[in-house]
Every structure is written in structure tokens, then in C-alpha cells.
Amino acid sequence: MKRRLLLSAATAASALALGGCGTQTIDQYRQEQPALDLQQYFNGVLDAYGVFTDRSGAVVKRFTVVMRCRWQGDEGVLDEDFSYSDGTKQKRIWRLKKLADGHYTGTADDVVGTAQGQARGNAFYWTYTLRLPVDGSVYDVQFDDWMYLMTDTVMLNKATMRKFGVRLGEVTLSFAKRP
């Protein structure tokens, strides 16, 4: 009897643990507020502060970004200037296009192909392959990027980096829109 009770408890615990392992979807944020309007939020100048962490969670590099953003109709430009804790600098210019039903596409010189994204509620999911320079070599790394609007001026961003399906680390970033 004790053995059967223990087995039942272990099975229930396993089922609960596995139930929490599903992947999130953009639709689950449909009702979340404040509602994210990418054209409105990414318009003007924003400051961002972030860290790269490795698989163990250790901070590998810190960085700041100044973003100058503008939209003309359904096409936007996000001009990003990165400053890293090791003294290096980088520039990325995203060219975004708004499509139907909250979908977006984007290109940048160091992005392979076209980024695909979708906004719902307060969230934006963005996936792309980035050409990432590391110690004199360049690697194509897949990014799964989730952004969450917290207030009219603050957004949080968490991106998972993968190569050949193996998780390399994460980027955590906060955006602050200037008045």
C-alpha cells in the first residue's frame, strides 16, 4: 500500500512537472496590457541596458544601446549603437515592415535572411539568425527573442541564443524610451 501511494505521488509530481514544460505562444499574451504598438514604442530615441549570459547563467558581457527609431507608414528603421563592457562598439540598423495581423519582418546587415515576428497584447516574439563575431570568427546563431511592454516607456527583452539547436546562452535587455 505504501509503495502504491509513493508510486502514485511520484506519477502525479512528474505529470505536474511535465505540464509546466510547454512552450509559450504569442497568443497567450493577447489580453495583456499595456498593449504594445511597435510603431509607437519604437519611435524616437530609446536607451537599452543588457547582459549576455552563458549556459551557466554567468554574465559574459555587459552592454548599452542607444536606438534612434522612426517609421514612415508601415516601414520602420531602428538605428542601434552598441557599447560593450570590453570597450568594443557595434552598429546595427534594422529595417522593419509591418504586415497584417500583428506580423512583422525585418532585415539588418548582420542578420541572415529575414527576421519574422508577431505582436500580441503586451508581447512581441521575434526570431532570426544573427552573424555573431566571436574572437575573430563569425558564427550564425539563432535568436528567439521575447519582448514585454511593462509601461508606456519600459520594455523588457529576453532572447535565447542557439547553434545547431544547442542553447548557448541568453541576452537580457531593458529598454527605456526617452521623453
Residue, then its C-alpha position, 0 to 999 in steps of 0.5 A: m500500500k505504501r509503495r502504491l501511494l509513493l508510486s502514485a505521488a511520484t506519477a502525479a509530481s512528474a505529470l505536474a512537472l511535465g505540464g509546466c514544460g510547454t512552450q509559450t505562444i504569442d497568443q497567450y499574451r493577447q489580453e495583456q496590457p499595456a498593449l504594445d504598438l511597435q510603431q509607437y514604442f519604437n519611435g524616437v530615441l530609446d536607451a537599452y541596458g543588457v547582459f549576455t549570459d552563458r549556459s551557466g547563467a554567468v554574465v559574459k558581457r555587459f552592454t548599452v544601446v542607444m536606438r534612434c527609431r522612426w517609421q514612415g507608414d508601415e516601414g520602420v528603421l531602428d538605428e542601434d549603437f552598441s557599447y560593450s563592457d570590453g570597450t568594443k562598439q557595434k552598429r546595427i540598423w534594422r529595417l522593419k515592415k509591418l504586415a497584417d495581423g500583428h506580423y512583422t519582418g525585418t532585415a539588418d546587415d548582420v542578420v541572415g535572411t529575414a527576421q519574422g515576428q508577431a505582436r500580441g497584447n503586451a508581447f512581441y516574439w521575434t526570431y532570426t539568425l544573427r552573424l555573431p563575431v566571436d574572437g575573430s570568427v563569425y558564427d550564425v546563431q539563432f535568436d528567439d527573442w521575447m519582448y514585454l511592454m511593462t509601461d508606456t516607456v519600459m520594455l523588457n527583452k529576453a532572447t535565447m541564443r542557439k547553434f545547431g539547436v544547442r542553447l548557448g546562452e541568453v541576452t537580457l535587455s531593458f529598454a527605456k524610451r526617452p521623453 
